[in-house]
């Protein structure tokens, strides 16, 4: 069973570095919005790609 799928295609994890101040801001925003850090990052990526 496991977790529900995030997409209708294969998904892969990625890793990247951020300054701790940006991580803290990301975590504050995620908490304020009731989302996880990962959910907040996925939304940010989606938003950026929609503007491309």
C-alpha positions as a Markdown table, in Angstrom:
| # | Residue | x | y | z |
|---|---|---|---|---|
| 1 | Unk | 0.0 | 0.0 | 0.0 |
| 2 | Unk | 2.3 | 2.9 | 1.1 |
| 3 | Unk | 2.0 | 6.6 | 0.5 |
| 4 | Unk | -0.3 | 8.0 | -2.2 |
| 5 | Unk | 1.4 | 8.9 | -5.4 |
| 6 | Unk | 2.5 | 12.5 | -5.9 |
| 7 | Unk | 2.2 | 12.3 | -9.7 |
| 8 | Unk | 1.0 | 10.2 | -12.6 |
| 9 | Unk | 4.6 | 9.4 | -13.4 |
| 10 | Unk | 7.8 | 8.2 | -11.8 |
| 11 | Unk | 9.1 | 10.5 | -9.0 |
| 12 | Unk | 12.7 | 10.8 | -7.8 |
| 13 | Unk | 14.1 | 12.5 | -4.7 |
| 14 | Unk | 16.4 | 15.4 | -5.1 |
| 15 | Unk | 18.8 | 17.0 | -2.6 |
| 16 | Unk | 20.1 | 20.6 | -2.6 |
| 17 | Unk | 21.6 | 23.1 | -0.1 |
| 18 | Unk | 20.0 | 26.3 | 1.2 |
| 19 | Unk | 21.3 | 28.8 | 3.8 |
| 20 | Unk | 19.8 | 28.0 | 7.2 |
| 21 | Unk | 18.0 | 31.3 | 7.3 |
| 22 | Unk | 16.0 | 30.3 | 4.1 |
| 23 | Unk | 15.3 | 26.9 | 5.6 |
| 24 | Unk | 13.9 | 28.6 | 8.7 |
| 25 | Unk | 11.8 | 30.9 | 6.6 |
| 26 | Unk | 10.5 | 28.0 | 4.6 |
| 27 | Unk | 9.6 | 26.0 | 7.7 |
| 28 | Unk | 7.8 | 29.1 | 9.2 |
| 29 | Unk | 5.8 | 29.5 | 6.0 |
| 30 | Unk | 5.0 | 25.8 | 5.8 |
| 31 | Unk | 3.8 | 25.7 | 9.4 |
| 32 | Unk | 1.7 | 28.9 | 8.9 |
| 33 | Unk | 0.0 | 27.3 | 5.9 |
| 34 | Unk | -0.4 | 23.9 | 7.5 |
| 35 | Unk | 1.9 | 22.1 | 5.1 |
| 36 | Unk | 5.1 | 20.1 | 5.3 |
| 37 | Unk | 8.5 | 21.5 | 4.1 |
| 38 | Unk | 8.3 | 19.1 | 1.1 |
| 39 | Unk | 4.8 | 20.3 | 0.2 |
| 40 | Unk | 5.9 | 23.9 | 0.4 |
| 41 | Unk | 8.9 | 23.2 | -1.8 |
| 42 | Unk | 6.8 | 21.4 | -4.4 |
| 43 | Unk | 4.4 | 24.3 | -4.5 |
| 44 | Unk | 7.3 | 26.8 | -5.0 |
| 45 | Unk | 8.7 | 24.7 | -7.8 |
| 46 | Unk | 5.3 | 24.4 | -9.5 |
| 47 | Unk | 4.7 | 28.1 | -9.2 |
| 48 | Unk | 8.1 | 28.9 | -10.7 |
| 49 | Unk | 7.7 | 26.5 | -13.6 |
| 50 | Unk | 4.2 | 27.9 | -14.4 |
| 51 | Unk | 5.8 | 31.4 | -14.8 |
| 52 | Unk | 8.5 | 30.0 | -17.2 |
